[in-house]
Amino acid sequence: MAESPCPIRRDCTVARSRNREQLVRSFLFLFSVVVSTTTLVAEVSRPFLKAHCASCHRGESAEGGLDFDRLTFDLNDPLTFSRWERIHDRIELGEMPPRDEEQPSEETRQEFVKSLSSELVRAHA
């Protein structure tokens, strides 16, 4: 007569399987949050940056060493985070774009600042 499998061993196997499943779900959730954050920042920022920043901060001749073509939206990277934080502050204070350049409407400026601010706060938490 064949011996039945040990119920304790079977329970451990089931528990490990459930733990793996939970781990995979957690990873996928966190990955989706990072991707959605990156996408949200990009959606609001790209048009603003193109209209008000790209003429000076793009390509090899980018002023201040800030090239928006190369700057990512990975706010988990400390250097990238600090750059976006500085961009946020300069735009919020009205330092950028420079006064002799075309200015965004106050509504457009505030929309950009609000969106970027919420993403910076979320990434910093």
C-alpha positions as CSV (number, residue, x, y, z in Angstrom):
1,M,0.0,0.0,0.0
2,A,1.4,3.4,-1.0
3,E,2.0,5.9,1.7
4,S,0.0,9.1,1.5
5,P,1.9,12.4,1.1
6,C,2.7,14.2,4.3
7,P,0.0,16.8,4.9
8,I,2.5,19.2,6.5
9,R,4.8,19.1,3.4
10,R,1.8,19.7,1.1
11,D,0.7,22.6,3.3
12,C,4.2,24.1,3.1
13,T,4.3,23.7,-0.7
14,V,0.9,25.4,-1.0
15,A,2.0,28.2,1.3
16,R,5.2,28.8,-0.7
17,S,3.2,28.9,-3.9
18,R,0.8,31.5,-2.5
19,N,3.7,33.6,-1.2
20,R,5.3,33.5,-4.7
21,E,2.0,34.5,-6.2
22,Q,1.7,37.4,-3.7
23,L,5.2,38.5,-4.4
24,V,4.6,38.5,-8.1
25,R,1.4,40.5,-7.7
26,S,3.1,43.0,-5.4
27,F,6.0,43.5,-7.9
28,L,3.6,44.0,-10.8
29,F,1.6,46.5,-8.8
30,L,4.8,48.5,-7.8
31,F,6.0,48.3,-11.4
32,S,2.7,49.7,-12.7
33,V,2.9,52.6,-10.1
34,V,6.4,53.5,-11.3
35,V,5.3,53.3,-15.0
36,S,2.1,55.3,-14.4
37,T,4.1,58.0,-12.5
38,T,6.6,58.2,-15.2
39,T,3.8,58.4,-17.8
40,L,1.9,61.0,-15.9
41,V,4.9,63.3,-15.5
42,A,5.7,62.8,-19.2
43,E,2.2,63.6,-20.3
44,V,2.0,66.9,-18.6
45,S,5.6,67.9,-18.9
46,R,6.5,67.2,-22.5
47,P,4.1,69.7,-24.1
48,F,5.1,72.4,-21.5
49,L,8.8,71.7,-21.9
50,K,8.6,71.6,-25.7
51,A,6.7,75.0,-25.8
52,H,8.7,76.8,-23.1
53,C,12.0,75.2,-22.5
54,A,13.3,73.1,-25.4
55,S,14.6,76.0,-27.5
56,C,17.3,76.6,-24.9
57,H,17.6,73.2,-23.2
58,R,17.9,70.7,-26.0
59,G,20.7,69.0,-27.7
60,E,24.5,69.6,-27.5
61,S,24.1,73.3,-27.0
62,A,21.7,72.9,-24.0
63,E,22.1,75.8,-21.7
64,G,23.1,75.1,-18.1
65,G,23.9,71.5,-19.1
66,L,20.2,70.7,-18.9
67,D,19.1,68.7,-21.9
68,F,15.5,67.6,-21.8
69,D,16.1,65.1,-24.6
70,R,18.4,63.2,-22.2
71,L,16.6,63.8,-18.9
72,T,14.5,60.9,-17.9
73,F,11.4,60.9,-15.6
74,D,12.8,58.2,-13.3
75,L,12.2,60.0,-10.0
76,N,13.6,57.0,-8.1
77,D,17.0,58.1,-9.2
78,P,18.4,60.7,-6.8
79,L,20.2,62.8,-9.4
80,T,17.1,62.8,-11.7
81,F,14.9,63.6,-8.8
82,S,17.0,66.6,-7.8
83,R,17.1,67.9,-11.3
84,W,13.3,67.7,-11.6
85,E,13.0,69.3,-8.1
86,R,15.2,72.2,-9.3
87,I,13.2,72.5,-12.6
88,H,10.0,72.6,-10.5
89,D,11.3,75.4,-8.2
90,R,12.7,77.6,-11.0
91,I,9.4,77.4,-12.9
92,E,7.3,77.9,-9.8
93,L,9.2,81.0,-8.8
94,G,9.0,82.4,-12.4
95,E,12.7,82.3,-12.9
96,M,12.2,80.0,-15.9
97,P,11.5,80.6,-18.7
98,P,13.6,83.8,-18.6
99,R,11.7,87.1,-18.7
100,D,12.9,87.8,-22.2
101,E,11.3,84.6,-23.5
102,E,7.7,83.8,-24.2
103,Q,5.9,83.1,-21.0
104,P,3.3,80.4,-20.3
105,S,0.0,81.5,-19.0
106,E,-0.3,81.4,-15.3
107,E,-2.8,78.6,-15.6
108,T,-0.4,76.5,-17.7
109,R,2.5,77.3,-15.4
110,Q,0.4,76.2,-12.3
111,E,-0.8,73.0,-14.0
112,F,2.8,72.0,-14.8
113,V,4.0,72.9,-11.3
114,K,1.1,71.1,-9.6
115,S,1.5,68.0,-11.6
116,L,5.3,67.8,-11.1
117,S,4.9,68.7,-7.4
118,S,2.6,65.8,-6.7
119,E,4.9,63.4,-8.5
120,L,7.9,64.6,-6.6
121,V,6.1,64.3,-3.3
122,R,4.9,60.8,-4.2
123,A,8.4,59.7,-5.3
124,H,10.0,61.2,-2.1
125,A,7.5,59.4,0.3
